[in-house]
């Protein structure tokens, strides 16, 4: 009975924490259906409910709030950055894990040390480089910015590649398989969980980022902004009382692509494949 009491108490405590954590999320959701455009602190639930806010979000953009353009820009940046970054990370991790070459350990040590420095230290330098190339205020510049140093994030994937039995790689080599064949037919099938993690992580960073966008995008045209920058602009004192419910709708829509991506990719989270790959 004492053990059951502890378990029940632990679950009740976690349920209370979850309830407290979900209160602001639930408030944001119900606020999206409010007829009041500004911040409503008088009562939790809207006095009057409407779907007009979502209609305005998608079908009535204006010079201040242009969510369709923000969504398009963020999606282009997120998708292309995800593709390029995932390729860079996977290639770097595979090379450091399976290929022996001169200076490999020194290069790994240098990349690890370089990765310890926060990205904000190079923000000003990156801004002036992109400015000289004429790539500020552009989607292409942001894709280059997010993808350029992505290979430095190889360490987690390399650690997973190191758990793949070396005998599989050696057996494939004896059979005359090339590195490309080994990668496609052996490494990728056994590493799907971590590759999925890499893909999701490569998408989340540019999709949610605000700091780099704030630095690189100086355009006054709302159609050039991303969702993070556009929604942040709506919280200005002069706009918040007109666009707060719009902001809540946009904040809720940000989670939709992430949820869809996770639902699509979660079927690849297969564990235990590597452990049973070698028999005998």
N, C-alpha and C positions, 0 to 999 in steps of 0.2 A: 504493500500500500504506500509505503514511503517513496519507493522508486517511481510508482505511477503518479504520485503527487508531484514529484519533481518534474516529470515529463509534462504533465498537464500545466504546471506553473510556467515552465519554459515556453510552451506553445502559446499560452495566454499572453505572456510578455511579448513574444514575437508578433502575435496578432495585433496587440496594441500599437507596437512600433510601426507595423505595416499600415494600420489605419491612420496614424498620425502622418505618415509619409504620403499617403494617397489623398489626404484632404486638399492640399493645394492643386493637385492634378485634377481631382474631381471638380473643384471650383473653376479651374480653367475651362473644363469641358462644358459645364452648365452655363458659364458666362458667354460662350460662343452663341448661345441661343437667346441672348437677352436683346430686347428692343432698345435698351439704353446703350448709347455708343461709348460713353466714358466709363471710368472706374466706378463701380457700385460697391460701396462699403456699408450700406445701410442694412442689407440683408443678403444671406448666402445665395438663395435661389432667385432667379429673375422674377420680377413682378409680372412680366409678359414675355411669352416665348415666341420665337420666330426663326425661320430659316433664311431670312433675307441677308444675313451676314455672310453666309456661304455663297449665296448668289453674287453678292458684291465682290467677294474674294476672287471668284473665277471669271465672272462675266462683266464686271463694271470697273475695270482698272482706270485710274486717273493719274495725273502727273505726280502725285505724292505717293500713292499706294498702287503699285503695279505688280501684284503677286504672280500672275502668269509669266511675266518676263523674269522675275526673280527666280521662280521655280525652274524655268528653262535654263537660265545661266548656271544655277547651282547643280542641276542635273548633268549638264554637259561637263562642267568641271569635275564633278564627282565621278562620273562614269569613266572619262578618259584618264583622270588621275589614278583611279582604281586599276585600270588595265595596265598602264605604264608602270605604276608602283609595284603591283603584284609581280609583273614580269621581272623587274629589277631585283626584287627581294628574293624571288625563287631562284633566279640565275646565280645571284651572289651566294646564297646559302648552299646551293648545289656545288658550286665551284670550290668553296672552302671546305665542304664536307667530304667530297668524293674525289677531287682532283688534286694530285700532288704537283706543285710547281715551285720554282725557286722564289724565295721571299714570301711564301704563303703565311707563315706565322707572324712575320714582322708586319705584313699588310693587315692581318687580322688585329694585331695589337694596336696599330695606328688607327684603324677604323673604330675600334672600341673606345680609344681615348678621344677621338674626334666626336664620337656620338655622345660623350659625357657632357659636352658643352651645350647649353640650351639654345634652341633655334633663334630666340629673340636677340642673341648677341650678333647675329648676322643679318638682322632685318634691314638695317640701314644700308649695308653694303649691297644686299640683294635688290633693294629698291632702286639705288642709283645704277646698278648694272642693267636692270630691266628698263629704266628710264632712258639710258643711252641707246638701248636696242629698240626703243619705241614700243615696249610691250606692257607698260602700265595702262591701267584702264582697259584691259583686254582679258578675255577668257583664256587665250593662249598663254599669256604671261603667267596667270595663276596656275594653269596646268603644269607648266615648266617648273614653277616654284614648288609646288607640292610633290612633284615626281622626281626632281633632280637628285636629291639626297636620300631618296627612299631606300636605296640599297644598303644604307647603314643600319637599317632595322632588320638585318638578316639573322641576328643571333638566336632568336626563339625558334625560327624555322630550321636553322642549322642544328640546333640541339635535338630537334625531332629527327632530322635526317641521320644524325649520328646513331640513333637507336635502331636504324634499319640494319639487319645483319650484313656484314661485309661479304659473307659467303655468297649472297645473292648477286652482288655486284661482280664478284670474281667469277662466278659461274657463268654469268652473262658474257663477260669478257672472253672466257674460254670458248664460248659458242660463237664468237665473232661479232657480238652485238656492239654497235657504236654507242657513244655517250648519249646521243639523242634517243636511241632506241631504249637504252637502260632507263633514261629519265622518263620517257613516255609510258613504257610498258611495266616498269617495276616501281620506280620511286613515286610517281604520281598516284597510282592506285593505293599504295601503302600509306600515303601522306595526306589523304583527302581531308581529314579533320583539321590539320594545321594549315593546309592551303586555303581551306574555307575561312579559317580565322584570319589569315593574311588578307584575303580578298575583302572581308567585311571591315577589317581595321583600315585598309587602304581607302575604302569608300567613306567611312565615318569621319576621318580627319578633315578632308576638304568640304564635306557636306555640312559639318557643324562649325567650321572655323570662322572666327570673326576678326581676330587680331591682324592676320596677314591681309585679309580683304580690306579692312579699315585702312591699312597703310598703303596698299597698292591702288585701290579704286578711289580716285579723286573726282570723278565725274559727278556733275550735279543732275544729270539725267537719271531718273529713277529706273529706267529700263536697262541701265548698265550695271545695276547692283545685283548682289546675291541675296538670298533669303535672310541670312544673318544680318547683313548690313541694312537691308530694307526694313526688316521688322524692328531693328534697334532704332532706326530713324523715327519710327512711329511713336516712340516713347518720349520724344521731346515734349517739353512743357506746353508748347503751342499746339501740339497735335494729339496728345494723349487723350484728351477729352472727346475727340472726334473719332479716333481710330483704335481705341483700346480693345473693343470686341473684335475688330479686324485683326489686331495683333494676336489675340487669343486663338482665332481661327487659323491664322498662319502658323502659330506655334504648334497647334495640334496636327496640321498637315505635314510638318517637318518629320514627324514620327512615322508617317505612312510608308514612304519608300524604304526606311530602315526595317520596318516590320515585314514588309513584303520580301526584302532581300534575305532576311533571316529565315522566313518561312520556306523560301525556295532552297536555301543552302543547308538547312538543318538536316535534311535527309542524308547528307554526305558525312555527318558526324558519326562515323562508324569506328568504334573502338575495339581494340583487341585483334585487329587484322595483322599487325606487325608481329605480335607475339606468336601467332600460329603460322607464320609464313615459312619457317624452316622445319622440316620434318627429319626424323632419323636420329 
